[in-house]
Amino acid sequence: MTPLTVAPDATWLMSAYDEYPPRSSVVLLAAGYAWEAVRTPQDLGLATAERLLADRDDRTLLGPVLHSRRSECLYWLIRPGSTADYPHGCQHLGVGNWIAAPCDRALHPDTVRWLHLPEPGILTSAAWLAAALHDTRHPTAGRDQMTHSDDAALIEAAQAPILPLDAHRPEKVSPLLWAEYVEIMSAAPYGKVTPAGAARLEVIYSQAPEILAAGRDLDFTPRRFR
């Protein structure tokens, strides 16, 4: 996995709340507005990032990932308002937190660098990231040969809170895809589905048409997930 060696254009991640330390090669990006972040330990984060970036489908779902060598951790930028059950040692960062990112003049940053910076607007699903982190920390031998029922049982045992409404999940739909679908739909009652979220829904429906019928009569308000 090769980090980006030139500071890419990350202006779409910036807000009026960012800070610019004088004579510094970094900018402090404010979390909790256009995006939130999850901080993970370096070993867990690098292992997860390497696995996700190596998979063509997973890579398309991945939002910005920042590697800080100085603090020995990774920052994953996720959709605002998301909640999930992350492994021990991980921390969710919202309003009142900043992350240091290379500014446009830091061509070869030594202490902080982007591992992945996708097209503007792509942010990682919190539920999907949490499942990926759990899967890295507790790998299961022969996972590719597992049935969907086995996969659901594994996730239910490891991080049940992040797979709501699982009883309504069609058998052929993977737990990760279902978790992402429910997360996007949970914003619908409040009018908070972003254009990127709507576009992702179209992709999900094309990959698993049975999801549309399964979710037609479901109540996606958060109180139903408890």
Rosetta blueprint (number, residue, H / E / L):
1 M L
2 T L
3 P L
4 L L
5 T L
6 V L
7 A L
8 P L
9 D L
10 A L
11 T H
12 W H
13 L H
14 M L
15 S L
16 A L
17 Y L
18 D L
19 E E
20 Y L
21 P L
22 P L
23 R L
24 S L
25 S L
26 V E
27 V E
28 L E
29 L E
30 A E
31 A L
32 G L
33 Y L
34 A L
35 W L
36 E E
37 A E
38 V E
39 R E
40 T E
41 P E
42 Q H
43 D H
44 L H
45 G H
46 L H
47 A H
48 T H
49 A H
50 E H
51 R H
52 L H
53 L H
54 A H
55 D L
56 R H
57 D H
58 D H
59 R H
60 T H
61 L H
62 L L
63 G L
64 P L
65 V E
66 L E
67 H E
68 S E
69 R L
70 R L
71 S L
72 E L
73 C E
74 L E
75 Y E
76 W E
77 L E
78 I E
79 R L
80 P L
81 G L
82 S L
83 T L
84 A L
85 D L
86 Y L
87 P L
88 H L
89 G L
90 C L
91 Q E
92 H E
93 L E
94 G L
95 V L
96 G L
97 N L
98 W E
99 I E
100 A E
101 A E
102 P E
103 C L
104 D L
105 R L
106 A L
107 L L
108 H L
109 P L
110 D L
111 T L
112 V E
113 R E
114 W E
115 L E
116 H E
117 L L
118 P L
119 E L
120 P L
121 G L
122 I L
123 L L
124 T E
125 S L
126 A H
127 A H
128 W H
129 L H
130 A H
131 A H
132 A H
133 L H
134 H H
135 D H
136 T H
137 R H
138 H L
139 P L
140 T L
141 A L
142 G L
143 R H
144 D H
145 Q H
146 M L
147 T L
148 H H
149 S H
150 D H
151 D H
152 A H
153 A H
154 L H
155 I H
156 E H
157 A H
158 A H
159 Q H
160 A H
161 P H
162 I H
163 L L
164 P L
165 L L
166 D H
167 A H
168 H H
169 R L
170 P L
171 E L
172 K L
173 V L
174 S L
175 P H
176 L H
177 L H
178 W H
179 A H
180 E H
181 Y H
182 V H
183 E H
184 I H
185 M H
186 S L
187 A L
188 A H
189 P H
190 Y H
191 G L
192 K L
193 V L
194 T L
195 P H
196 A H
197 G H
198 A H
199 A H
200 R H
201 L H
202 E H
203 V H
204 I H
205 Y H
206 S H
207 Q H
208 A L
209 P L
210 E H
211 I H
212 L H
213 A H
214 A H
215 G H
216 R L
217 D L
218 L L
219 D L
220 F L
221 T L
222 P H
223 R H
224 R H
225 F H
226 R L
